[in-house]
Every structure is written in structure tokens, then in C-alpha cells.
Amino acid sequence: MSLRPALPRSNALRDANTVCLRCWKKFIRAPPTTRHPFSSISSHKQGAIAVGKSRTSFRKDYFWANSVLKETFGQSRRELQSSIAAIRAEAGQQAKGDNATAKAAEEEMLPHRRRKRVKELSAEDAHSAYPIPLDASSKLANISSTLPQRSLKRILTTYLSLSKPRLSFLVVLTATAAYSLYPVPQLLAPAATATPSLSTLTLFFLTSGTALCSASANAFNMLMEPKFDAQMSRTRNRPLVRKLISPRGAIIFAVACGLAGTGALYYGVNPTTAFLGAANIVLYAGVYTPMKRMSVLNTWVGAIVGGIPPLMGWTAAASQYAHDGTWEELLFGEGSTGGWLCAGLLFAWQFPHFNSLSWAIRDEYKNAGYRMLCWVNPAQNGRVALRYAILMFPVCIGLSYCDVTDWSFVVTSSAINGWMALKAWQFYKAEGHKGTARGLFWASVWHLPIVMVLAMAQKKGLGERLYRSIFGYADIDEGDLYYEVGDFGEEEEHRVAVEVAAEGMEKP
Ligand SMILES: CC(C)=CCC/C(C)=C/CC/C(C)=C/COP(=O)(O)OP(=O)(O)O
């Protein structure tokens, strides 16, 4: 089924000035009743061989000099434009007329009915004015459908749209942010003033592996719900809904991305991170996606899915400084709290973000059969958004407490968390009405990147190192650099003596 049927001929004239040249040409190729082949018309040939004209102007002249076009529409360009203007004016008149009729009908209404109608209309206004951005997948699918069939560009654009590129990009960013926040032991810094470093190669495998795993998870998600995606304005242009790609092609893409992503994480990062990537695909496609139609708890499962990529970033960094690199050490060992806090940040953030976004399209979620708090229990929807917006405070304070960020982060993060909490409070109080859903949605959109940038800029010790690299070190007394033998404890002295003796005995 095509969601964009060709324009009926009667409509062509009306849309004439919004249609591109290529579409005009396609239109013209459709057999009119009396049609001459282009090449046999002498005036066209003249237009075609006009010397010194650029390709574009040639095309224009060729196009407008075409008498077949005149035949098709029976009008010259100027006539055509004036017809369009006339149609527009007519449409305007009609709209005015409609308004007048509606007004007259309204005037006839009883006062209480009129007040009720005004209320309904303003509610509808607020509802429809909420700008839910079309998701990147749908946008790309739209672009893809305009490209020539079987062209490489079309194929690549379609596959890219299957990966939900905007979401996947965000997922990769969260993993990278956690990776960069990992506190590398100062002792391992190449120089006292240098920033302790993490492997760039590991970062490369982490980002590419996470992106591929996310693409796989998203493709599986879309494979499971084209029937329902088709019922929502935000998602009805997705590639599988529009049949821009076959389910078989999408399965191959999802499996290939999943294997490549997990492989990249396994060989280029570590098995624990690879396991988290693979498990997250299963959790998103196998648990969250079917659960969307069963229980409102799906949002909590989805929030776990969103929280795992930062944990992957953390384990990727931790494995470079681990003793034995086991999953127990990476996930639950000393210093792993920072990773869980990063995951917690993403987990909590999704509630104010998603609850406000879904509120605006709650009717669509309801009609498509998705069990979301926004329509099942709007009061709880607001409460949950507020609760998790408030949870941001302790999570951010925890990052400073665990020596991931400087204490100054408590101040800056509290300012931005306070702003989102205020929006969440308004959203909760008005249950999403009076533009509060829009307010919270945009606050959440800004909140996450700002908090991540602040945390990275205020990473523990970064300010101090920057200060030292500018102003240098205070003079150090050389004597402080050496230990006296007596500085060691008795036990340590004994251990060193035994080791030296053993070394002496080993030598021939
Ligand atoms: C490493 C790895 C595998 C990462 C995966 C990360 C990922 C896909 C996170 C998505 C989180 C989420 C709940 C999205 C909403 O899905 P939805 O189905 O409600 O969205 P839709 O309505 O746009 O389809």
C-alpha cells in the first residue's frame, strides 16, 4: 500500500507551484490524450540546443517551451500562475465563508453550549499546537521514497532509517559520556599535568559497537510493530509501514548489525560490555516492545534499556584499569558506583521526557492499543514524571560524592535539575494541560545534554589539572621525594629484606 498516492490529475494544477521539476516531468510522462514525443517538436529542439545556457536554465526553457505541457494544462506559464492565484483566492473565500457559517451557527448556540465549545476548542488548540517532532526514521523514509528505485542512495537511506538514527546517536553519546567520566587513577597519568587517558581504540570500538547494537534493536522493534506504527502520525512514515523495505531485508539488517555490534564490543572492548549490548537488544526487542501493548510497566523496562548504554561506557573504561577484568569486578567492583549512577541518570531522565512527549499524543497511543500512563492514568503520569525529575538531584550529588565529578557539579547540576523539576511540577499540577507538557518536553530535551556536558567539564580533578598546566606546580622540597629506611614499618622492612635475599640466592 502506498501512503502517498499520485496526485489525481484534477489536483495537479492546484499543486503546480509546489511540485518540483522532476515530479512535473513524471507527471508529463503520464499519457495525455494527444501527445507528441518531446524530441519531435522543433521548438523544444531549439530550446535544447540554445548555446551558452546552463543545464538548469536549459531545463527550465525546455520545460516551459513545451507545448505538450500547454496541451496538458491548456495554459501558458503566466496563465497557469494566475490560475493558481485564482484558486488560492477562491480557497480563501471559501475558508472565510466556512468561518462565517461556523460563526453564525455558534451565535445560534445556547450560551452555556457556546462556553463549552470555546473551552473544547482552546483545549484542542493547545493539544494540536504541541510540536512533536517527526522522528528521524520517518523523515529519512520520506526522503528515501523520493529517490530513484534501486539507487544506492535510496537503499542506504532506507537502511539508515531502520536504525532510528537520532535515537541511536543519543544512545552512543550517553555511552561516550560515561566512558569519559570514568576516573582514571592519577598514578597512571603519563605526566602529572596531563589528563589521565583512556584508549582511543577502545572508544572507537565502543561507539561503533554500541551504534550497531542500537541499530539492531531498533530494526527489530520496527519489525514487530508496523501495524501499530501505521496508526500513529509520528511513526506512520516508517520504512516498514511504507513498504520501502521487505521484512526479510529488515531482519537481515537487524541480525547483521546485532552480530557486528556485539562482535565489535567483544573483541574491541571486553566481553562484559558485549554482553550488556546483546542483552539490551533482547530486552528492548524481546521484552519492552511486546510489553508496550500489555502493561504500563513497559516504560520502566524501556528506561532500563536507555540506562544500559552509559553502563556499557563505564565498563569499557573500567576494564582498562581492572585487575582481572571479570564481570563481577567491572559491574560491582570498587569504583563501579559511578557507572550505576550514570545509568541511573539516564533511567530517571526518561520519565519526564517520555511522559510529557506521550501526553501530547495520548489519543494516538490509546487508539493504537499501547498501554501508556498518559492515557491509562494521566494523574499518575504527571506524578511519575515529577518523582523521577526530583531523583535527578541525588543522582547528580552522588556523582560528586563518589569522586566522579567535583563538588561544584552539585551547584550547577542542581540549577538545571531545579529547572526541570519546576517544569515537572507544573506538568503534574496541570496534568499536562495549559502547555505544561510542551514545557516539560523541551526542558527534558535541553536538560540531558547540558547535564552531560557539565559533568564532563566538572570531572573530578580536571579543573585542578587545568590550573596546574597554566600556573605550574608549587616548589617541591626534594627531600620529600625520598624515603628514609626508617619510614617503612618493621613488617615492610622485613619483607623487603627477604625479597632482596631471595633475589641474591637466585642469581648464579
Ligand atoms: C546498546 C543498545 C542495544 C541500545 C539500545 C538503546 C535503545 C534502543 C533505547 C531506546 C529506549 C526506548 C524505550 C525507546 C522508545 O521506544 P519506542 O518503541 O517506544 O519508540 P517508538 O514509539 O518511537 O517506536
The ligand as a Tripos MOL2 file, in Angstrom:
@<TRIPOS>MOLECULE
LIG
   24    23     1     0     0
SMALL
NO_CHARGES

@<TRIPOS>ATOM
      1 C1         23.1440   -0.9050   23.0060 C.3       1 LIG1
      2 C2         21.7020   -0.9200   22.7500 C.2       1 LIG1
      3 C3         21.1140   -2.1760   22.2730 C.3       1 LIG1
      4 C4         20.9810    0.1720   22.9600 C.2       1 LIG1
      5 C5         19.5390    0.2840   22.6760 C.3       1 LIG1
      6 C6         19.1010    1.6010   23.1650 C.3       1 LIG1
      7 C7         17.6600    1.8900   22.8260 C.2       1 LIG1
      8 C8         17.0930    1.3380   21.5910 C.3       1 LIG1
      9 C9         16.9790    2.6660   23.6480 C.2       1 LIG1
     10 C10        15.5500    3.0090   23.3850 C.3       1 LIG1
     11 C11        14.8140    3.3770   24.6340 C.3       1 LIG1
     12 C12        13.3330    3.4710   24.4080 C.2       1 LIG1
     13 C13        12.4720    2.9950   25.4950 C.3       1 LIG1
     14 C14        12.8140    3.9800   23.2910 C.2       1 LIG1
     15 C15        11.3630    4.0910   22.9920 C.3       1 LIG1
     16 O1         10.9700    3.0520   22.1410 O.3       1 LIG1
     17 P1          9.5060    3.0410   21.4690 P.3       1 LIG1
     18 O2          9.2990    1.7180   20.8100 O.co2     1 LIG1
     19 O3          8.5020    3.4400   22.4670 O.co2     1 LIG1
     20 O4          9.6750    4.1760   20.4030 O.3       1 LIG1
     21 P2          8.7820    4.4500   19.1180 P.3       1 LIG1
     22 O5          7.4200    4.7680   19.5850 O.co2     1 LIG1
     23 O6          9.4910    5.6030   18.5040 O.co2     1 LIG1
     24 O7          8.8600    3.2060   18.2900 O.co2     1 LIG1
@<TRIPOS>BOND
     1     1     2 1
     2     2     3 1
     3     2     4 2
     4     4     5 1
     5     5     6 1
     6     6     7 1
     7     7     8 1
     8     7     9 2
     9     9    10 1
    10    10    11 1
    11    11    12 1
    12    12    13 1
    13    12    14 2
    14    14    15 1
    15    15    16 1
    16    16    17 1
    17    17    18 2
    18    17    19 1
    19    17    20 1
    20    20    21 1
    21    21    22 2
    22    21    23 1
    23    21    24 1
@<TRIPOS>SUBSTRUCTURE
     1 LIG1         1 GROUP 0 **** ****
